Amino acid sequence: MSGGIVARPTTAIPEDQVQRYTFAERAYHWINSIAYTYLLLTGLALFTPLAYWLAYVLGGPATIRYWHPWIGLVYFATIFWMHRMWKRDMQKIPEDEKWSKNLRAYAENRDELMPPQGRFNAGQKQFWWVMFFSTFILLITGIIMWIPEKMPRELHWVLPIIIFIHSATALITIAAFIIHVYMSVWVTPGSVKAMVEGHVSTTWARTHHRLWYEKITGRRN
């Protein structure tokens, strides 16, 4: 799927707005977000005694132990489908390096110092690839942890290593997730609204994703 979104004729979008996300993109994103949040909370409960109380909030130890791997498969499926939709938009472009060099200006909301960006900026792409590749590591290690009895007895010594890799990778995604939420809510106001409603103002589009705006509208202003 390309970055140029064309709304269906029946889609009512105000004249000063452009479509940012289709319904399918938003649905997969929110299903993925809910699944990840559940995995984060249940994973912490299973990871450390300090967070074990979360198990009782979420239905009990046996319940989260049962649902954690199944929800993990839902999370993997939505990541896979989002990748099919966004893989072209997540490719690196020359402006990404300039964006990364001006990260401080971005965090300080000095948008006038930022280079024009495509549908997703360099930070969003970095977040995506961290989550995408981490998902495969979590999937493989998670399946082994899910059914350890299927592993040959002579390989059981690998299990502690598998658990360490799974936990370390999960902590990396948690850090990325926190940054993603912070950037979406506080650094770039309107991002969450866009993922809920599917459209943004032309001013917002020009300010934060000018290259994408010019591509889908053919306008330079």
HELIX and SHEET records of a PDB file:
HELIX    1   1 PHE A   23  PHE A   47  1                                  25    
HELIX    2   2 PRO A   49  ALA A   51  5                                   3    
HELIX    3   3 TRP A   53  VAL A   57  1                                   5    
HELIX    4   4 PRO A   61  TRP A   86  1                                  26    
HELIX    5   5 PRO A   94  LYS A  101  1                                   8    
HELIX    6   6 LEU A  103  ALA A  107  1                                   5    
HELIX    7   7 ASP A  111  LEU A  113  5                                   3    
HELIX    8   8 ALA A  122  TRP A  146  1                                  25    
HELIX    9   9 PRO A  148  LYS A  150  5                                   3    
HELIX   10  10 ARG A  153  VAL A  158  5                                   6    
HELIX   11  11 LEU A  159  TYR A  182  1                                  24    
HELIX   12  12 MET A  183  VAL A  187  3                                   5    
HELIX   13  13 SER A  191  GLU A  197  1                                   7    
HELIX   14  14 THR A  202  HIS A  208  1                                   7    
HELIX   15  15 ARG A  210  THR A  217  1                                   8    
SHEET    1   A 2 GLN A  17  GLN A  19  0                                        
SHEET    2   A 2 HIS A 199  SER A 201 -1                                        
END                                                                             
